Amino acid sequence: MKQRDREAAGIYRTALAAIDNAEAVPIGEPERAGAIEQSPVGVGRAEATRRELTAQEMTDVVRREAQEREAAAESLADANPQAADRLRHAARLLLDLLDLVMP
């Protein structure tokens, strides 16, 4: 981001969003409405605690993001070579980032 590379910054933000989504708590069975006096009171009382991912889990999420881009590039290669090249570049940026962070 210090180098003002907007494309790379956008790809890195996408990776951060994927990690953020992976930390979300899975949706379970909806809570049944009950008596008002049994309702949680106060700001954030009904919020679920997010999962904390390990470094390996975060790496796996980013690696999957790169693999998805590579697969999409392969499917677009004949129809839209420029889009395929952009997807391959994005995948390479994500994998290079992993190499920097997790040597």
Biopython code that builds the backbone (N, CA, C, O; Angstrom):
import numpy as np
from Bio.PDB.StructureBuilder import StructureBuilder

atoms = [
    (1, "MET", "N", (0.828, -1.186, 0.000)),
    (1, "MET", "CA", (0.000, 0.000, 0.000)),
    (1, "MET", "C", (0.878, 1.257, 0.000)),
    (1, "MET", "O", (0.495, 2.289, -0.551)),
    (2, "LYS", "N", (2.053, 1.160, 0.621)),
    (2, "LYS", "CA", (2.948, 2.316, 0.630)),
    (2, "LYS", "C", (3.395, 2.660, -0.782)),
    (2, "LYS", "O", (3.705, 3.817, -1.069)),
    (3, "GLN", "N", (3.431, 1.668, -1.669)),
    (3, "GLN", "CA", (3.867, 1.894, -3.044)),
    (3, "GLN", "C", (2.734, 2.403, -3.919)),
    (3, "GLN", "O", (2.927, 2.618, -5.116)),
    (4, "ARG", "N", (1.559, 2.597, -3.343)),
    (4, "ARG", "CA", (0.390, 3.126, -4.059)),
    (4, "ARG", "C", (-0.056, 2.220, -5.199)),
    (4, "ARG", "O", (-0.552, 2.697, -6.220)),
    (5, "ASP", "N", (0.118, 0.929, -5.026)),
    (5, "ASP", "CA", (-0.341, -0.030, -6.029)),
    (5, "ASP", "C", (-1.794, -0.365, -5.706)),
    (5, "ASP", "O", (-2.078, -1.220, -4.867)),
    (6, "ARG", "N", (-2.703, 0.320, -6.383)),
    (6, "ARG", "CA", (-4.135, 0.165, -6.077)),
    (6, "ARG", "C", (-4.622, -1.247, -6.353)),
    (6, "ARG", "O", (-5.432, -1.783, -5.597)),
    (7, "GLU", "N", (-4.142, -1.849, -7.420)),
    (7, "GLU", "CA", (-4.583, -3.206, -7.760)),
    (7, "GLU", "C", (-4.185, -4.187, -6.658)),
    (7, "GLU", "O", (-5.007, -4.987, -6.210)),
    (8, "ALA", "N", (-2.932, -4.124, -6.225)),
    (8, "ALA", "CA", (-2.467, -5.021, -5.170)),
    (8, "ALA", "C", (-3.212, -4.748, -3.867)),
    (8, "ALA", "O", (-3.599, -5.682, -3.164)),
    (9, "ALA", "N", (-3.411, -3.481, -3.546)),
    (9, "ALA", "CA", (-4.129, -3.144, -2.318)),
    (9, "ALA", "C", (-5.545, -3.707, -2.340)),
    (9, "ALA", "O", (-6.034, -4.207, -1.327)),
    (10, "GLY", "N", (-6.204, -3.628, -3.495)),
    (10, "GLY", "CA", (-7.546, -4.188, -3.617)),
    (10, "GLY", "C", (-7.565, -5.696, -3.433)),
    (10, "GLY", "O", (-8.470, -6.245, -2.804)),
    (11, "ILE", "N", (-6.566, -6.356, -3.982)),
    (11, "ILE", "CA", (-6.478, -7.818, -3.846)),
    (11, "ILE", "C", (-6.208, -8.188, -2.395)),
    (11, "ILE", "O", (-6.782, -9.150, -1.883)),
    (12, "TYR", "N", (-5.342, -7.437, -1.731)),
    (12, "TYR", "CA", (-5.054, -7.720, -0.324)),
    (12, "TYR", "C", (-6.287, -7.467, 0.546)),
    (12, "TYR", "O", (-6.536, -8.197, 1.506)),
    (13, "ARG", "N", (-7.054, -6.434, 0.207)),
    (13, "ARG", "CA", (-8.299, -6.181, 0.955)),
    (13, "ARG", "C", (-9.280, -7.334, 0.773)),
    (13, "ARG", "O", (-9.989, -7.705, 1.708)),
    (14, "THR", "N", (-9.320, -7.899, -0.428)),
    (14, "THR", "CA", (-10.185, -9.047, -0.678)),
    (14, "THR", "C", (-9.758, -10.235, 0.178)),
    (14, "THR", "O", (-10.603, -10.953, 0.713)),
    (15, "ALA", "N", (-8.459, -10.443, 0.307)),
    (15, "ALA", "CA", (-7.953, -11.525, 1.150)),
    (15, "ALA", "C", (-8.320, -11.290, 2.609)),
    (15, "ALA", "O", (-8.709, -12.223, 3.313)),
    (16, "LEU", "N", (-8.197, -10.040, 3.066)),
    (16, "LEU", "CA", (-8.587, -9.724, 4.446)),
    (16, "LEU", "C", (-10.080, -9.960, 4.667)),
    (16, "LEU", "O", (-10.488, -10.439, 5.725)),
    (17, "ALA", "N", (-10.889, -9.623, 3.666)),
    (17, "ALA", "CA", (-12.337, -9.853, 3.780)),
    (17, "ALA", "C", (-12.635, -11.352, 3.837)),
    (17, "ALA", "O", (-13.531, -11.776, 4.568)),
    (18, "ALA", "N", (-11.903, -12.147, 3.083)),
    (18, "ALA", "CA", (-12.108, -13.596, 3.111)),
    (18, "ALA", "C", (-11.751, -14.157, 4.489)),
    (18, "ALA", "O", (-12.438, -15.039, 5.004)),
    (19, "ILE", "N", (-10.680, -13.642, 5.074)),
    (19, "ILE", "CA", (-10.306, -14.078, 6.426)),
    (19, "ILE", "C", (-11.382, -13.643, 7.417)),
    (19, "ILE", "O", (-11.769, -14.411, 8.298)),
    (20, "ASP", "N", (-11.856, -12.425, 7.273)),
    (20, "ASP", "CA", (-12.905, -11.922, 8.153)),
    (20, "ASP", "C", (-14.162, -12.789, 8.048)),
    (20, "ASP", "O", (-14.790, -13.098, 9.061)),
    (21, "ASN", "N", (-14.524, -13.176, 6.836)),
    (21, "ASN", "CA", (-15.692, -14.044, 6.648)),
    (21, "ASN", "C", (-15.470, -15.416, 7.270)),
    (21, "ASN", "O", (-16.402, -16.009, 7.812)),
    (22, "ALA", "N", (-14.251, -15.920, 7.195)),
    (22, "ALA", "CA", (-13.958, -17.233, 7.779)),
    (22, "ALA", "C", (-14.049, -17.203, 9.302)),
    (22, "ALA", "O", (-14.273, -18.236, 9.933)),
    (23, "GLU", "N", (-13.879, -16.032, 9.885)),
    (23, "GLU", "CA", (-13.977, -15.900, 11.339)),
    (23, "GLU", "C", (-15.417, -15.813, 11.828)),
    (23, "GLU", "O", (-15.672, -15.893, 13.029)),
    (24, "ALA", "N", (-16.346, -15.652, 10.916)),
    (24, "ALA", "CA", (-17.752, -15.528, 11.306)),
    (24, "ALA", "C", (-18.254, -16.832, 11.922)),
    (24, "ALA", "O", (-17.824, -17.924, 11.551)),
    (25, "VAL", "N", (-19.149, -16.689, 12.844)),
    (25, "VAL", "CA", (-19.750, -17.844, 13.499)),
    (25, "VAL", "C", (-20.785, -18.444, 12.553)),
    (25, "VAL", "O", (-21.608, -17.715, 12.000)),
    (26, "PRO", "N", (-20.756, -19.777, 12.356)),
    (26, "PRO", "CA", (-21.753, -20.388, 11.478)),
    (26, "PRO", "C", (-23.172, -20.117, 11.977)),
    (26, "PRO", "O", (-23.427, -20.060, 13.180)),
    (27, "ILE", "N", (-24.072, -19.956, 11.033)),
    (27, "ILE", "CA", (-25.462, -19.711, 11.391)),
    (27, "ILE", "C", (-26.075, -21.018, 11.857)),
    (27, "ILE", "O", (-26.038, -22.030, 11.156)),
    (28, "GLY", "N", (-26.629, -20.976, 13.032)),
    (28, "GLY", "CA", (-27.264, -22.160, 13.583)),
    (28, "GLY", "C", (-28.772, -22.036, 13.514)),
    (28, "GLY", "O", (-29.312, -21.276, 12.710)),
    (29, "GLU", "N", (-29.427, -22.770, 14.344)),
    (29, "GLU", "CA", (-30.881, -22.716, 14.407)),
    (29, "GLU", "C", (-31.298, -21.381, 15.021)),
    (29, "GLU", "O", (-30.724, -20.953, 16.022)),
    (30, "PRO", "N", (-32.279, -20.733, 14.437)),
    (30, "PRO", "CA", (-32.693, -19.437, 14.982)),
    (30, "PRO", "C", (-33.270, -19.587, 16.388)),
    (30, "PRO", "O", (-33.922, -20.574, 16.727)),
    (31, "GLU", "N", (-32.999, -18.564, 17.182)),
    (31, "GLU", "CA", (-33.512, -18.533, 18.553)),
    (31, "GLU", "C", (-35.013, -18.270, 18.530)),
    (31, "GLU", "O", (-35.502, -17.461, 17.741)),
    (32, "ARG", "N", (-35.711, -18.939, 19.376)),
    (32, "ARG", "CA", (-37.146, -18.713, 19.507)),
    (32, "ARG", "C", (-37.382, -17.486, 20.380)),
    (32, "ARG", "O", (-36.656, -17.240, 21.343)),
    (33, "ALA", "N", (-38.382, -16.744, 20.035)),
    (33, "ALA", "CA", (-38.750, -15.580, 20.843)),
    (33, "ALA", "C", (-39.289, -16.056, 22.181)),
    (33, "ALA", "O", (-40.029, -17.038, 22.254)),
    (34, "GLY", "N", (-38.918, -15.363, 23.217)),
    (34, "GLY", "CA", (-39.374, -15.731, 24.550)),
    (34, "GLY", "C", (-39.937, -14.519, 25.257)),
    (34, "GLY", "O", (-40.267, -13.508, 24.636)),
    (35, "ALA", "N", (-40.036, -14.635, 26.519)),
    (35, "ALA", "CA", (-40.550, -13.536, 27.326)),
    (35, "ALA", "C", (-39.548, -12.383, 27.303)),
    (35, "ALA", "O", (-38.336, -12.601, 27.286)),
    (36, "ILE", "N", (-40.051, -11.190, 27.301)),
    (36, "ILE", "CA", (-39.194, -10.014, 27.225)),
    (36, "ILE", "C", (-38.233, -9.937, 28.399)),
    (36, "ILE", "O", (-37.118, -9.435, 28.255)),
    (37, "GLU", "N", (-38.647, -10.423, 29.551)),
    (37, "GLU", "CA", (-37.762, -10.361, 30.714)),
    (37, "GLU", "C", (-36.594, -11.342, 30.606)),
    (37, "GLU", "O", (-35.653, -11.265, 31.396)),
    (38, "GLN", "N", (-36.642, -12.274, 29.627)),
    (38, "GLN", "CA", (-35.542, -13.215, 29.413)),
    (38, "GLN", "C", (-34.616, -12.742, 28.289)),
    (38, "GLN", "O", (-33.624, -13.403, 27.984)),
    (39, "SER", "N", (-34.932, -11.624, 27.687)),
    (39, "SER", "CA", (-34.126, -11.098, 26.591)),
    (39, "SER", "C", (-32.816, -10.523, 27.113)),
    (39, "SER", "O", (-32.783, -9.951, 28.203)),
    (40, "PRO", "N", (-31.722, -10.669, 26.339)),
    (40, "PRO", "CA", (-30.464, -10.051, 26.754)),
    (40, "PRO", "C", (-30.586, -8.532, 26.752)),
    (40, "PRO", "O", (-31.196, -7.957, 25.850)),
    (41, "VAL", "N", (-30.018, -7.892, 27.744)),
    (41, "VAL", "CA", (-30.119, -6.449, 27.887)),
    (41, "VAL", "C", (-28.723, -5.846, 27.773)),
    (41, "VAL", "O", (-27.765, -6.349, 28.359)),
    (42, "GLY", "N", (-28.626, -4.773, 27.017)),
    (42, "GLY", "CA", (-27.356, -4.062, 26.899)),
    (42, "GLY", "C", (-26.763, -4.196, 25.503)),
    (42, "GLY", "O", (-27.068, -5.126, 24.757)),
    (43, "VAL", "N", (-25.918, -3.248, 25.184)),
    (43, "VAL", "CA", (-25.286, -3.216, 23.873)),
    (43, "VAL", "C", (-24.375, -4.431, 23.708)),
    (43, "VAL", "O", (-23.520, -4.701, 24.552)),
    (44, "GLY", "N", (-24.569, -5.151, 22.621)),
    (44, "GLY", "CA", (-23.710, -6.282, 22.298)),
    (44, "GLY", "C", (-24.017, -7.576, 23.028)),
    (44, "GLY", "O", (-23.324, -8.572, 22.822)),
    (45, "ARG", "N", (-25.025, -7.590, 23.866)),
    (45, "ARG", "CA", (-25.339, -8.792, 24.649)),
    (45, "ARG", "C", (-25.816, -9.955, 23.778)),
    (45, "ARG", "O", (-25.652, -11.118, 24.149)),
    (46, "ALA", "N", (-26.393, -9.651, 22.646)),
    (46, "ALA", "CA", (-26.903, -10.712, 21.779)),
    (46, "ALA", "C", (-25.902, -11.075, 20.681)),
    (46, "ALA", "O", (-26.193, -11.921, 19.836)),
    (47, "GLU", "N", (-24.724, -10.443, 20.687)),
    (47, "GLU", "CA", (-23.714, -10.706, 19.670)),
    (47, "GLU", "C", (-22.990, -12.017, 19.970)),
    (47, "GLU", "O", (-22.766, -12.373, 21.127)),
    (48, "ALA", "N", (-22.633, -12.722, 18.904)),
    (48, "ALA", "CA", (-21.863, -13.953, 19.046)),
    (48, "ALA", "C", (-20.378, -13.623, 18.935)),
    (48, "ALA", "O", (-19.989, -12.749, 18.159)),
    (49, "THR", "N", (-19.570, -14.302, 19.689)),
    (49, "THR", "CA", (-18.128, -14.119, 19.620)),
    (49, "THR", "C", (-17.608, -14.745, 18.333)),
    (49, "THR", "O", (-17.964, -15.873, 17.994)),
    (50, "ARG", "N", (-16.769, -14.008, 17.624)),
    (50, "ARG", "CA", (-16.208, -14.508, 16.365)),
    (50, "ARG", "C", (-15.145, -15.553, 16.650)),
    (50, "ARG", "O", (-14.522, -15.555, 17.712)),
    (51, "ARG", "N", (-14.949, -16.440, 15.686)),
    (51, "ARG", "CA", (-13.898, -17.439, 15.797)),
    (51, "ARG", "C", (-12.538, -16.766, 15.654)),
    (51, "ARG", "O", (-12.413, -15.745, 14.977)),
    (52, "GLU", "N", (-11.545, -17.326, 16.279)),
    (52, "GLU", "CA", (-10.181, -16.849, 16.092)),
    (52, "GLU", "C", (-9.447, -17.891, 15.274)),
    (52, "GLU", "O", (-9.297, -19.036, 15.699)),
    (53, "LEU", "N", (-8.991, -17.491, 14.100)),
    (53, "LEU", "CA", (-8.287, -18.406, 13.214)),
    (53, "LEU", "C", (-6.813, -18.478, 13.584)),
    (53, "LEU", "O", (-6.217, -17.494, 14.024)),
    (54, "THR", "N", (-6.240, -19.653, 13.399)),
    (54, "THR", "CA", (-4.803, -19.803, 13.584)),
    (54, "THR", "C", (-4.099, -19.235, 12.351)),
    (54, "THR", "O", (-4.740, -18.954, 11.338)),
    (55, "ALA", "N", (-2.809, -19.073, 12.441)),
    (55, "ALA", "CA", (-2.034, -18.583, 11.297)),
    (55, "ALA", "C", (-2.176, -19.537, 10.117)),
    (55, "ALA", "O", (-2.266, -19.101, 8.969)),
    (56, "GLN", "N", (-2.196, -20.828, 10.395)),
    (56, "GLN", "CA", (-2.337, -21.817, 9.319)),
    (56, "GLN", "C", (-3.709, -21.722, 8.658)),
    (56, "GLN", "O", (-3.814, -21.838, 7.437)),
    (57, "GLU", "N", (-4.757, -21.513, 9.447)),
    (57, "GLU", "CA", (-6.096, -21.374, 8.879)),
    (57, "GLU", "C", (-6.195, -20.125, 8.001)),
    (57, "GLU", "O", (-6.826, -20.151, 6.944)),
    (58, "MET", "N", (-5.565, -19.028, 8.447)),
    (58, "MET", "CA", (-5.572, -17.818, 7.624)),
    (58, "MET", "C", (-4.801, -18.045, 6.328)),
    (58, "MET", "O", (-5.221, -17.588, 5.265)),
    (59, "THR", "N", (-3.690, -18.740, 6.412)),
    (59, "THR", "CA", (-2.906, -19.071, 5.224)),
    (59, "THR", "C", (-3.738, -19.903, 4.267)),
    (59, "THR", "O", (-3.716, -19.671, 3.058)),
    (60, "ASP", "N", (-4.468, -20.868, 4.798)),
    (60, "ASP", "CA", (-5.310, -21.723, 3.960)),
    (60, "ASP", "C", (-6.393, -20.916, 3.257)),
    (60, "ASP", "O", (-6.696, -21.168, 2.091)),
    (61, "VAL", "N", (-6.977, -19.951, 3.955)),
    (61, "VAL", "CA", (-8.014, -19.104, 3.354)),
    (61, "VAL", "C", (-7.435, -18.320, 2.179)),
    (61, "VAL", "O", (-8.036, -18.271, 1.106)),
    (62, "VAL", "N", (-6.280, -17.715, 2.379)),
    (62, "VAL", "CA", (-5.657, -16.922, 1.310)),
    (62, "VAL", "C", (-5.241, -17.826, 0.160)),
    (62, "VAL", "O", (-5.393, -17.456, -1.004)),
    (63, "ARG", "N", (-4.719, -19.003, 0.472)),
    (63, "ARG", "CA", (-4.336, -19.953, -0.574)),
    (63, "ARG", "C", (-5.556, -20.375, -1.406)),
    (63, "ARG", "O", (-5.467, -20.487, -2.629)),
    (64, "ARG", "N", (-6.696, -20.608, -0.737)),
    (64, "ARG", "CA", (-7.933, -20.953, -1.464)),
    (64, "ARG", "C", (-8.371, -19.808, -2.373)),
    (64, "ARG", "O", (-8.827, -20.033, -3.494)),
    (65, "GLU", "N", (-8.227, -18.575, -1.879)),
    (65, "GLU", "CA", (-8.560, -17.413, -2.708)),
    (65, "GLU", "C", (-7.704, -17.403, -3.976)),
    (65, "GLU", "O", (-8.206, -17.142, -5.069)),
    (66, "ALA", "N", (-6.420, -17.686, -3.820)),
    (66, "ALA", "CA", (-5.520, -17.727, -4.978)),
    (66, "ALA", "C", (-5.915, -18.862, -5.925)),
    (66, "ALA", "O", (-5.919, -18.682, -7.142)),
    (67, "GLN", "N", (-6.242, -20.020, -5.373)),
    (67, "GLN", "CA", (-6.644, -21.161, -6.204)),
    (67, "GLN", "C", (-7.935, -20.873, -6.968)),
    (67, "GLN", "O", (-8.079, -21.271, -8.124)),
    (68, "GLU", "N", (-8.864, -20.186, -6.324)),
    (68, "GLU", "CA", (-10.112, -19.829, -7.005)),
    (68, "GLU", "C", (-9.845, -18.897, -8.187)),
    (68, "GLU", "O", (-10.469, -19.024, -9.240)),
    (69, "ARG", "N", (-8.921, -17.968, -8.004)),
    (69, "ARG", "CA", (-8.580, -17.061, -9.098)),
    (69, "ARG", "C", (-7.886, -17.800, -10.239)),
    (69, "ARG", "O", (-8.140, -17.521, -11.411)),
    (70, "GLU", "N", (-7.015, -18.735, -9.895)),
    (70, "GLU", "CA", (-6.344, -19.519, -10.929)),
    (70, "GLU", "C", (-7.339, -20.379, -11.703)),
    (70, "GLU", "O", (-7.245, -20.497, -12.925)),
    (71, "ALA", "N", (-8.289, -20.978, -10.994)),
    (71, "ALA", "CA", (-9.308, -21.799, -11.660)),
    (71, "ALA", "C", (-10.182, -20.939, -12.571)),
    (71, "ALA", "O", (-10.521, -21.345, -13.683)),
    (72, "ALA", "N", (-10.543, -19.753, -12.093)),
    (72, "ALA", "CA", (-11.349, -18.850, -12.915)),
    (72, "ALA", "C", (-10.562, -18.401, -14.141)),
    (72, "ALA", "O", (-11.130, -18.261, -15.224)),
    (73, "ALA", "N", (-9.274, -18.178, -13.982)),
    (73, "ALA", "CA", (-8.436, -17.780, -15.113)),
    (73, "ALA", "C", (-8.386, -18.879, -16.159)),
    (73, "ALA", "O", (-8.430, -18.602, -17.358)),
    (74, "GLU", "N", (-8.296, -20.108, -15.718)),
    (74, "GLU", "CA", (-8.279, -21.230, -16.661)),
    (74, "GLU", "C", (-9.580, -21.313, -17.448)),
    (74, "GLU", "O", (-9.566, -21.586, -18.648)),
    (75, "SER", "N", (-10.686, -21.082, -16.785)),
    (75, "SER", "CA", (-11.974, -21.172, -17.482)),
    (75, "SER", "C", (-12.194, -19.991, -18.428)),
    (75, "SER", "O", (-12.964, -20.101, -19.383)),
    (76, "LEU", "N", (-11.525, -18.861, -18.171)),
    (76, "LEU", "CA", (-11.675, -17.680, -19.015)),
    (76, "LEU", "C", (-10.599, -17.557, -20.098)),
    (76, "LEU", "O", (-10.694, -16.694, -20.971)),
    (77, "ALA", "N", (-9.596, -18.401, -20.043)),
    (77, "ALA", "CA", (-8.417, -18.241, -20.890)),
    (77, "ALA", "C", (-8.757, -18.071, -22.366)),
    (77, "ALA", "O", (-8.186, -17.202, -23.024)),
    (78, "ASP", "N", (-9.660, -18.865, -22.897)),
    (78, "ASP", "CA", (-9.993, -18.788, -24.321)),
    (78, "ASP", "C", (-10.943, -17.628, -24.620)),
    (78, "ASP", "O", (-10.788, -16.938, -25.628)),
    (79, "ALA", "N", (-11.906, -17.420, -23.759)),
    (79, "ALA", "CA", (-12.936, -16.413, -24.013)),
    (79, "ALA", "C", (-12.439, -14.986, -23.764)),
    (79, "ALA", "O", (-12.781, -14.072, -24.514)),
    (80, "ASN", "N", (-11.641, -14.794, -22.720)),
    (80, "ASN", "CA", (-11.205, -13.447, -22.357)),
    (80, "ASN", "C", (-9.785, -13.516, -21.783)),
    (80, "ASN", "O", (-9.609, -13.543, -20.565)),
    (81, "PRO", "N", (-8.779, -13.545, -22.651)),
    (81, "PRO", "CA", (-7.397, -13.693, -22.184)),
    (81, "PRO", "C", (-6.929, -12.576, -21.244)),
    (81, "PRO", "O", (-6.139, -12.829, -20.334)),
    (82, "GLN", "N", (-7.409, -11.348, -21.454)),
    (82, "GLN", "CA", (-7.000, -10.248, -20.575)),
    (82, "GLN", "C", (-7.526, -10.435, -19.158)),
    (82, "GLN", "O", (-6.805, -10.201, -18.189)),
    (83, "ALA", "N", (-8.766, -10.852, -19.038)),
    (83, "ALA", "CA", (-9.335, -11.101, -17.710)),
    (83, "ALA", "C", (-8.608, -12.270, -17.043)),
    (83, "ALA", "O", (-8.356, -12.248, -15.838)),
    (84, "ALA", "N", (-8.275, -13.283, -17.832)),
    (84, "ALA", "CA", (-7.542, -14.433, -17.295)),
    (84, "ALA", "C", (-6.171, -13.992, -16.781)),
    (84, "ALA", "O", (-5.723, -14.453, -15.732)),
    (85, "ASP", "N", (-5.511, -13.106, -17.512)),
    (85, "ASP", "CA", (-4.206, -12.602, -17.072)),
    (85, "ASP", "C", (-4.330, -11.812, -15.768)),
    (85, "ASP", "O", (-3.480, -11.933, -14.887)),
    (86, "ARG", "N", (-5.388, -11.003, -15.644)),
    (86, "ARG", "CA", (-5.596, -10.246, -14.403)),
    (86, "ARG", "C", (-5.830, -11.184, -13.222)),
    (86, "ARG", "O", (-5.331, -10.942, -12.123)),
    (87, "LEU", "N", (-6.588, -12.251, -13.452)),
    (87, "LEU", "CA", (-6.845, -13.213, -12.381)),
    (87, "LEU", "C", (-5.567, -13.955, -11.988)),
    (87, "LEU", "O", (-5.321, -14.197, -10.806)),
    (88, "ARG", "N", (-4.764, -14.310, -12.975)),
    (88, "ARG", "CA", (-3.490, -14.981, -12.675)),
    (88, "ARG", "C", (-2.566, -14.043, -11.896)),
    (88, "ARG", "O", (-1.871, -14.468, -10.973)),
    (89, "HIS", "N", (-2.565, -12.777, -12.275)),
    (89, "HIS", "CA", (-1.749, -11.782, -11.562)),
    (89, "HIS", "C", (-2.219, -11.651, -10.114)),
    (89, "HIS", "O", (-1.400, -11.585, -9.198)),
    (90, "ALA", "N", (-3.522, -11.614, -9.910)),
    (90, "ALA", "CA", (-4.075, -11.522, -8.554)),
    (90, "ALA", "C", (-3.682, -12.745, -7.736)),
    (90, "ALA", "O", (-3.302, -12.617, -6.572)),
    (91, "ALA", "N", (-3.770, -13.924, -8.331)),
    (91, "ALA", "CA", (-3.393, -15.152, -7.627)),
    (91, "ALA", "C", (-1.911, -15.109, -7.262)),
    (91, "ALA", "O", (-1.529, -15.504, -6.161)),
    (92, "ARG", "N", (-1.082, -14.632, -8.180)),
    (92, "ARG", "CA", (0.360, -14.549, -7.924)),
    (92, "ARG", "C", (0.652, -13.572, -6.776)),
    (92, "ARG", "O", (1.504, -13.846, -5.931)),
    (93, "LEU", "N", (-0.049, -12.440, -6.748)),
    (93, "LEU", "CA", (0.133, -11.480, -5.657)),
    (93, "LEU", "C", (-0.212, -12.100, -4.302)),
    (93, "LEU", "O", (0.497, -11.892, -3.318)),
    (94, "LEU", "N", (-1.307, -12.865, -4.260)),
    (94, "LEU", "CA", (-1.705, -13.507, -3.009)),
    (94, "LEU", "C", (-0.669, -14.536, -2.571)),
    (94, "LEU", "O", (-0.322, -14.608, -1.393)),
    (95, "LEU", "N", (-0.176, -15.328, -3.517)),
    (95, "LEU", "CA", (0.825, -16.345, -3.162)),
    (95, "LEU", "C", (2.152, -15.702, -2.753)),
    (95, "LEU", "O", (2.833, -16.187, -1.850)),
    (96, "ASP", "N", (2.511, -14.606, -3.428)),
    (96, "ASP", "CA", (3.731, -13.881, -3.051)),
    (96, "ASP", "C", (3.590, -13.303, -1.646)),
    (96, "ASP", "O", (4.543, -13.307, -0.867)),
    (97, "LEU", "N", (2.405, -12.809, -1.330)),
    (97, "LEU", "CA", (2.149, -12.285, 0.013)),
    (97, "LEU", "C", (2.337, -13.378, 1.049)),
    (97, "LEU", "O", (2.935, -13.142, 2.099)),
    (98, "LEU", "N", (1.834, -14.568, 0.766)),
    (98, "LEU", "CA", (2.013, -15.682, 1.695)),
    (98, "LEU", "C", (3.493, -16.015, 1.886)),
    (98, "LEU", "O", (3.933, -16.326, 2.992)),
    (99, "ASP", "N", (4.253, -15.945, 0.789)),
    (99, "ASP", "CA", (5.693, -16.224, 0.884)),
    (99, "ASP", "C", (6.396, -15.202, 1.775)),
    (99, "ASP", "O", (7.340, -15.539, 2.490)),
    (100, "LEU", "N", (5.933, -13.951, 1.728)),
    (100, "LEU", "CA", (6.536, -12.909, 2.579)),
    (100, "LEU", "C", (6.175, -13.090, 4.050)),
    (100, "LEU", "O", (7.010, -12.928, 4.939)),
    (101, "VAL", "N", (4.920, -13.426, 4.278)),
    (101, "VAL", "CA", (4.406, -13.499, 5.647)),
    (101, "VAL", "C", (4.751, -14.823, 6.310)),
    (101, "VAL", "O", (5.095, -14.868, 7.491)),
    (102, "MET", "N", (4.656, -15.898, 5.541)),
    (102, "MET", "CA", (4.892, -17.250, 6.089)),
    (102, "MET", "C", (6.041, -17.902, 5.311)),
    (102, "MET", "O", (5.796, -18.748, 4.451)),
    (103, "PRO", "N", (7.289, -17.520, 5.601)),
    (103, "PRO", "CA", (8.418, -18.083, 4.826)),
    (103, "PRO", "C", (8.614, -19.563, 5.031)),
    (103, "PRO", "O", (9.521, -20.153, 4.443)),
]
sb = StructureBuilder()
sb.init_structure("model")
sb.init_model(0)
sb.init_chain("A")
sb.init_seg("    ")
for serial, (resi, resn, name, xyz) in enumerate(atoms, 1):
    if name == "N":
        sb.init_residue(resn, " ", resi, " ")
    sb.init_atom(name, np.array(xyz, "f"), 0.0, 1.0, " ", f" {name:<3s}", serial, name[0])
structure = sb.get_structure()
